[in-house]
Amino acid sequence: MEFIKEEIEDMSDPEPSRIKHEDTEEQIDQIEVMEQKHKLSEVEEKHDFKTQGTKAKKLHTCSQCGKSLQNQRNLNRHMRIHTGEKPYTCTQCGKSFNQASGLSVHLRIHSGEKPYNCVQCGKDFNSSSNLKKHLKVHSDERPYVCPVCGKSFSRPDSFKEHQKTHNEVRDHVCCDCGKSFITSSHLKQHQKIHTGEKPYKCSYCDKSFTVSGNLRTHERIHTGEKPYHCTHCGKRFKDATGLKIHLRIHSGEKPFNCDQCGTKFISSSHLKKHLKVHSGERPYLCSFCGKSYSRLDQFKLHQKTHNEVKDDVCLDCGKSFTTPDNLKQHQRIHTGEKPFKCSYCDKSFTLSGNLKSHERLHTGEKPYHCTWCEKSFRHLSSLNAHKKNCYK
């Protein structure tokens, strides 16, 4: 499933910023000092803590595991680990906890309260422990290394889940459809498909979502927030997936391949749109001229030609265009920019399509085939011109 991340943190996708390790350590130290002060005040309130250094502390020992604790209240609380007792119950969802502090943190899920803030990227968390885990992302500390593939992780739970991918351990099974998952959280997310449960509601519209991460991404449409930015060109994105796909433009990576003509794409959605060209499916019909299109975006652009909407204007010569992309391509005439360079010779091109056609001179590739005579061509335009004569 696409929404399942390699490193699962309820805190969302990879963070957009990096900081110095020393800064992170200082923040972690501050959290630990605050927690220590809180624990100390709790003990003092119970009047069981001996302030005189001369008096020896009376230790209370657990009969189950031998652990020693400072007072009877702490021992009673510790014993719940062995007995399984969970006296603190959430009135909203029925989940139970063995400590009041656990229930207190849990209730913030329902209230949406996130009092712990990361000073490096501004992200908020509902507990100090979650913030402490998150800070490792900024410090680049990844002590858990996979012996099979070498991938490293900042958290032990993420590391254990990753190891299951190598062992193919999927021990969490859906009773409704039999599908199995690596973790219980993945199974819970999946089961919402069967129940129709969508507990995460948008604050701005009526949409609801099965996964909290999908809600956060959706709400950025309303807020305009784009926390993920490309270090190459500065372009910003509302989710990590958008940035990941965009980075392939700079790297040249095209992992999705069309088995019909060999054309490669940077994303599965681009490949899916392209496949309609081969299927002959053209569901979008122009009511003005009857021309049909396989893709909605192409259909909308075509309609602009009838409406004479050309709202993208070149500041150099005043020429107007129906789309920002067409304007960008045109502006290269003024700048002389030719960003698409041939891998085989020194030639460069203003358009990626022209580069692809040119490189076929070097490779000898002819991906376009006539269905009547099986003749092959380098360009689609050449195939279309040939079909007119061949059909006659």
N, C-alpha and C positions, 0 to 999 in steps of 0.2 A: 504493500500500500504506500502511496506517495507521501502521505502525511507522517509516516513513521521515520524518525530521524535516527542517524547512526548513533549519536550521543544524546540520549533522551533526558532532557531536563524540562520540568514544567515551566522553566524560565524561557523557553522558546529556542530559536535558531541561533547560529553562531553570532557572537557579538561583533559590532562594526568597528570597535576601536581596540587598540593595544596600548598598554602603559608599561612603565618601568616596574620591575619586580619589587624594588624597594618600596614603592608607593603601596603596592598591594599588601606586602607584609605588614606595613604600618597600619593599614586599615584592619587587617585580621587581628593584630595585637589590640587595637582599640575595642573590637567586638569582644575579644576574650576578657579584657579588663572589665567591660560593662557586665558581662555574664558573671564574672567572679564576684563583683560587688553585689549583684542581685542575689546570688547564692548566699553570700555572707550575711546580708540583711535578713534573709529568711531564717537562717540559723539563729541569729541573735534574738529574733522575735519569739522563738520557741523556748528561750531561756535555758536550753540544754547545753549550750556551748560554754565551756569554762574559760573565763577571761584571765584568770590568774595563771601565770607561767609556771608557778611552783607546783600546782595541782596536776596530777596526771589525768589525761583524758580517759573516760570510761568508754570502752569500745563494745559494740553490740555485734555479735557474730551470727551470720546466717547458717542455720543448721543444714541447709541443702548444699551450698557450694563453698562455705567457709569464708566468705567475704566479710570484712569487718566494716562497720559503719559507726558514725559518731554518736548517734542517738537512736532511741526506740522508734521515733516517727520515720526516720530514714530507713530503718530496718523493715518496718511495716510496708512502706512503699516499695522497697526492693523485693519483698516476698511475693508481690503480685506477678513478678516475672515467672516465678516457679508455679504459682497457683493458677495463673491465667485469668485472674480476676480483673475485670475492667469496669469499675463502678461509675465512671464518668461518661455519660451518653449524650450524643448530640440530638437535640429535640427536632432538628430539621430533617436529618437523613437516617438517624438511628445508629450511626457508627459509634463504637465505644472505645474508651481509652483507659489505660491503667494509671494515668496521672492527669491532674487537672491542667497542667501546662500543655499537655498534648491536645486536650479538648480546646483549650484557648487558642492554640495555633490553628487547629482545624476549622474553628468557627470563622476565621478570616477568609476561608474559601467561599463561604456563603455571603459574608458581608462585603467581600472585595477589598478589605483593608490590607494594605501592604506597607507597614511602617518602616521597613528596613530598605534603605536606598543605597545603591552603588554610586559613589561619587565620581567614578570613572566614565560611566556611560549613561547614568540616570535611571537605570532599570530598578524597579521596585520588587520587593519580596515579602512574603508573609511571615518569615522566620529568619532569625540570625544564622541558623545552620544552612539554610538555602543560599543566603547571601555569601556565606563563607565558601561554599562549594563553587558558586558563580565566580568569585574573585580569582580562582585558579585559571579561568579562561583568559583573564588579563595578564596574569603572571607568566603564561606559557608553560606552567609547571604540568608535566604529563608523566608522572612516575610509573604508570601501569603500561607496560609494553607487551604487545602480543608476540609470543615466540613463533607463531606460524607465519604472520605477514609483516610483522614489525610495526604495525600501527600502534600509536600510543594514546592514552586516555588520562584525563585529569581526575576521574572519579572511579572507584572500584566497581560500583554497580554498572556503569557504562561499559567497563572493561569485561565484566562477567557476561553481560548480554552479547557483546561482540564475539566472545569465545564460542558462544552457542551457534553462531553462524558457521563457524568452521566444523563444529561437531554435528551440525544439523539437528540440534536438540530443539524440538518444538513440542514441549510437554503441556501446553495450555490449549485445550481443545474446545471448540464451540459445540455445545450440545444440539444446536439447531441445524447446523449444516455440516459439521464435522471438520471444518477448517481449523488448522492448528497454528499456534503462534509461539514465539520465543519467550515472551513475557506475559504476565497476567494483565498488565496495563494495556498491552496491545489487544488482548482478548476482550477486555472491557470496552475498548473503543469500537471493536468490530461488532460486538453484541448490540450496540445501539442501532445498527443497521436493521436488525430484526425487530427491536422494540419500537423503533421510530423515535426514540428519545433524543431530544435536542435541547440540552439544559442550558446552553450558553447563548444568551439573547443579546442582540445588538442594542446598544444604548441610543442609537440614532434612527433605526428603522425597525421593521417587523421581522427581520431575518433572524433565524436561530441556527445553531451549529452543534454538531456532535462532539467536536474537539475544541478546547479552549484556544489552541494555537490558531485554528482557522478563524475564530472570532476576532482575535487580535489583528490578524492580517486584514480581515474584512473591514474593521473599524478604521483602518488607515485610509480607506477610500473616502470616508467622511472627514477625517481630521487632516488629510493631506500629508501625513507623516511618511517619510521615506528614509528609514534609518540605515539602510544598506547602500553603500556608495562604492563605485568603481574607482580603484586607485590609478587606473590608466587614463580615464577621460573625465572622471568626476560625476558621471551620470548616477542618479540615485534611484533606489527601488524600494517598494514597500515590503518585500519579503526576500529571504535568502535564495529561494529558487529562481526568482527573476534575475538576481545578480549572477548566480551560477551560470544560467543560460547566456546572459550578456557577455560574461568573461570569455566564452567560446568564440565570440567575434574577434577578440584580440589574439587568442591563442591559435585560432584557425581550426580548432577541434570540431568535428562534425560526426558524432557517434551514431546517428540514425540514418540508415541507408535504405534507399528504395530498391527493392528486388526486381522491379520492372525495368528501370532505365539506369540504375546505378547512381543517381543523384543523391548527394548526402546533405543532411540537415543538422542544425544545432540543437533541435528539440523534437520530441515525439509529436507535439501538436503541429509543428511545421510539416513533418512528414505526413501526418494524417490529412492535412489540407491538400498536399501535393498528390496524394493517391487518388483523389477525385478526378484528376486530369486523366489518369489511366482508366478509371471505371466508366468515364463518359457521363457521369452524373452531373447535371447542371440544374439544380433546383431553383436558382434565383433568376427569374424571368423579368426583363425590362418591359414595363407596360407601354412605353413610348415607341420602341422600335422592335420589340420581340427578341432582342439578343439575350442569350442566357449565359449564366456564369456558375462555375463550380464552387466559388468562394464568395462569402458575404461581403468581405472587404472590397473585392474587385467589383462587385455589383454596385456598391455604394459609390465608388469612384466613378463608375460609368454613368450613374444617374446625375452626377455633377455636370457632365458634359451637356446634358439636356437642359439643366437648370442654369447653365453658364456660370456656375459658382467657381470662381478662381480667387480664393481669399488668401493665397500665399504669394506675396509679391517680392520680386528681386529688387533690392535697394540700389543696385548698380545700374540696371537698365530699365527697370519698371515693368518687366515682363511678369505675368501672373500665372500661377499654377493651381491645379486642383488639390494637390497634397504637399505637405512639408517635405517628403522624400523627393518628389520631383523638383522642388525648388533647390534642395541641397545638391542634387545631381547637376542642375543647371549652373549653380554658382561656381562649380569647378571649372567652367569655361573661363570665368573671370580670374579665378585664383591660379589656374594652371595645375591644380592638384590632381595627381593620378595615384591614388592610394593602393590600387590593386596591381601587384607586381607579379610577373610571370616567374614560375619556379624553374624554368628551363633556359630562359634568355633574359636580356636586359629590358624588354618591353614592359611598359606600365599602362594602366587603363583607368579611365574615370568611373567605369561601371564594372561591378563584379561579374555580371552576365557576359560582358565582352571578354573579360579575362578567361572565363570558363571556355568560351568558344575558341579563343586563341590557343589555349593549352592543348586542345584536342588535335591541333596540328602536330604537336610534339608527340602526343601519346597514341595518335591514330584512332582514338575512341570515336565511335559513331553510334550514339545511344538511341537515335530515333529511327524506327523501322516502319516501312510501308507494309500494311497488312495484306495488300493485294499481290505485290511482286517480291516482298521480303528484302527490298533494297534498303541499305542503311545510310544515314546522314548524320553529319556533325551538328547541324542546326535544325531546330524545329521549323523555322521559316522555310528552309530548303525542303523539308519533308512535305509541308503544306503545299508548296508550289508544285512539287512532283506529283502529289495526289490528284491534283486537278487534271493533269495530262494522263496519268495512269488510269484513272477511273473512266475517262472518255474512251 
